[in-house]
């Protein structure tokens, strides 16, 4: 469904939407929010971003280097050596670094950083790299969606190009909007069933998006379904 279809689906699901004062502009805002919220919960839309290394610099703001960052992925940060080989930089907490390397704030720069940790908006390398190099850090992260603005735009891309693999997430997008709007005309439960419904739709869609018939059906696997 494109944006126009999603707006119509929301209005069918929310017949009392006219009583809330929510116009099309804010409905579009909620639909765009829903795309990112679905990805935060379902973790299915990733991107690889590359950014430059500055000699002797340990902190790299995500907001400056990764414009479509939505959250961390499940793989390590990668650092490119002068040979062109990529090496893993392993995630740790700042508390671990501080406990293991008490003088970590004064660490000498090295050829290859060993660890990184998150500090608010910053990725922090430990130790910092000793040589400047373009596009030497690669981060695989959850990708923020591009907002839809025209009725012929599709979720996640914000363009007329549809990612058909993500079609199962359409009902979850609508469920998010329904959850956000229903309280405005008094349809609220003690357990907030809207949130439960949204999370359930994301889980169902995630299973469809990530299913692997190539792996499940292989005669070389120990389990068959």
C-alpha positions in Angstrom: 0.0 0.0 0.0 1.2 3.5 -0.8 0.5 6.5 1.4 -2.9 7.2 -0.1 -3.9 3.6 0.5 -2.6 3.6 4.1 -4.6 6.8 4.9 -7.8 5.2 3.6 -7.1 2.0 5.6 -6.6 4.0 8.8 -9.9 5.9 8.2 -11.7 2.6 7.7 -10.2 1.2 10.9 -11.0 4.5 12.8 -14.5 5.5 11.8 -14.6 8.1 14.5 -11.4 9.8 13.4 -13.4 12.9 12.3 -14.3 13.5 16.0 -10.6 13.8 17.0 -9.5 16.8 15.1 -6.7 14.7 13.5 -6.3 15.9 9.9 -4.5 14.3 7.0 -1.3 16.2 7.8 -1.0 14.7 11.3 -2.2 11.3 10.0 0.8 11.3 7.6 3.1 12.2 10.5 1.9 9.2 12.4 2.3 6.9 9.5 5.9 8.0 9.1 6.5 7.5 12.8 5.0 4.1 12.5 7.6 3.0 9.9 10.5 3.7 12.3 8.7 2.3 15.3 8.0 -1.0 13.4 11.7 -1.2 12.5 12.8 -0.4 16.1 10.7 -3.3 17.3 11.1 -5.7 14.4 14.7 -4.9 13.4 14.4 -5.9 9.8 15.7 -2.8 7.8 19.4 -2.3 7.9 22.0 -0.1 6.2 25.8 0.0 6.1 27.3 3.5 6.6 30.9 4.5 6.2 32.7 7.4 7.8 36.1 8.8 8.0 38.7 8.2 10.7 40.6 11.1 12.1 44.0 10.5 13.6 44.1 10.4 17.4 40.3 11.0 17.6 38.3 8.6 19.7 34.7 10.1 19.5 32.6 10.1 16.4 29.1 11.7 16.6 26.5 9.5 15.0 24.3 12.5 14.1 27.1 13.9 12.0 28.4 10.7 10.4 25.3 8.5 10.0 22.3 10.5 8.8 19.8 7.7 8.7 20.8 6.0 12.0 17.9 4.5 13.9 19.7 2.1 16.2 22.6 -0.4 16.4 22.7 -3.6 14.5 23.8 -7.0 15.8 27.2 -7.0 14.2 30.4 -5.3 15.3 31.8 -2.1 14.0 34.4 -2.7 11.3 37.7 -0.8 10.8 39.7 -0.8 7.5 43.4 -1.3 7.7 45.9 0.4 5.3 46.0 -3.0 3.5 42.3 -2.7 2.7 41.4 -5.6 5.0 38.4 -5.1 7.3 38.8 -6.0 11.0 36.2 -6.2 13.7 36.0 -3.6 16.5 34.2 -5.3 19.4 31.4 -3.6 21.4 32.0 -3.1 25.1 30.5 -0.8 27.8 32.4 2.2 29.0 32.3 0.6 32.5 34.1 -2.4 31.1 36.8 -0.2 29.5 37.2 1.8 32.6 37.5 -1.2 34.8 39.9 -3.1 32.5 42.0 -0.1 31.4 42.0 2.4 34.3 44.1 4.9 32.3 41.8 4.6 29.2 41.4 8.3 28.8 45.1 8.7 28.1 45.5 5.7 25.8 48.0 6.0 23.0 46.7 5.7 19.5 47.2 2.4 17.7 47.0 1.0 14.2 43.8 -0.9 14.8 41.2 0.1 17.6 40.2 -3.0 19.6 36.9 -1.9 21.1 34.1 0.6 20.9 31.3 1.8 23.2 28.3 4.1 22.9 28.3 7.3 24.8 25.0 9.2 24.0 25.3 10.3 20.4 28.9 9.2 20.1 30.7 6.0 19.0 33.9 5.9 21.0 36.9 3.9 19.8 39.4 2.5 22.3 42.2 3.0 21.6 41.9 5.7 19.0 43.4 5.1 15.5 46.8 6.7 14.8 46.2 7.4 11.1 43.5 9.4 9.2 41.7 7.3 6.6 38.6 8.0 4.5 35.7 5.6 4.9 37.6 3.5 7.3 34.7 2.8 9.7 31.8 0.7 8.6 28.7 0.5 10.8 25.7 -1.7 10.1 22.7 -0.1 11.7 18.9 0.0 11.7 18.0 2.4 8.9 15.6 5.3 9.5 12.9 5.4 6.9 12.5 8.3 4.5 9.3 10.2 5.3 6.4 9.8 2.8 4.9 13.1 1.6 2.9 12.3 -1.5 0.0 9.8 -1.8 2.0 7.7 -4.3 5.0 7.3 -1.9 5.6 3.9 -0.2 6.6 3.2 3.4 10.3 3.1 4.3 11.6 4.5 1.0 9.5 7.7 0.9 9.5 7.4 -2.9 7.4 5.7 -5.6 9.6 2.7 -5.2 8.1 -0.1 -3.0 10.2 -2.6 -1.0 7.9 -5.5 -1.6 9.7 -7.6 1.0 8.3 -5.3 3.6 4.6 -5.5 2.6 3.8 -7.7 5.6 4.5 -4.7 7.8 1.6 -2.7 6.4 -0.9 -4.0 9.0 1.5 -3.2 11.8 1.9 0.4 10.5 -1.9 0.8 10.6 -2.1 -0.8 14.0 0.4 1.8 15.3 -1.7 4.7 14.1 -4.9 3.1 15.5 -3.1 2.7 18.9 -2.1 6.4 18.9 -5.4 7.8 17.8 -8.0 5.7 19.7 -7.4 7.3 23.1 -8.3 10.7 21.7 -12.0 9.7 21.6 -12.0 7.8 24.8 -11.3 4.2 23.6 -8.7 3.2 26.2 -8.3 0.1 28.2 -6.4 -0.5 31.4 -3.9 -2.7 29.7 -3.6 -0.6 26.5 -4.6 -3.3 24.0 -3.5 -1.0 21.2 0.1 -1.4 22.1 -0.3 -5.2 22.4 -2.0 -5.3 19.0 0.8 -3.3 17.4 3.5 -5.5 18.9 1.7 -8.6 17.8 1.4 -7.3 14.2 5.1 -6.5 14.1 6.0 -10.0 15.3 3.8 -11.6 12.7 5.2 -9.4 9.9 8.8 -10.0 11.1 8.4 -13.7 10.8 7.2 -13.3 7.2 9.9 -10.9 6.2 12.7 -13.0 7.7 11.5 -16.5 6.7 14.1 -18.5 4.9 12.5 -21.2 2.7 16.0 -21.8 1.2 17.4 -22.8 4.6 14.3 -24.4 6.0 13.8 -26.7 3.0 17.4 -27.7 2.6 17.9 -31.5 3.0 21.3 -30.7 4.6 19.7 -29.1 7.7 18.9 -31.2 10.7 15.4 -29.8 11.2 12.5 -29.6 8.7 9.2 -27.8 9.0 
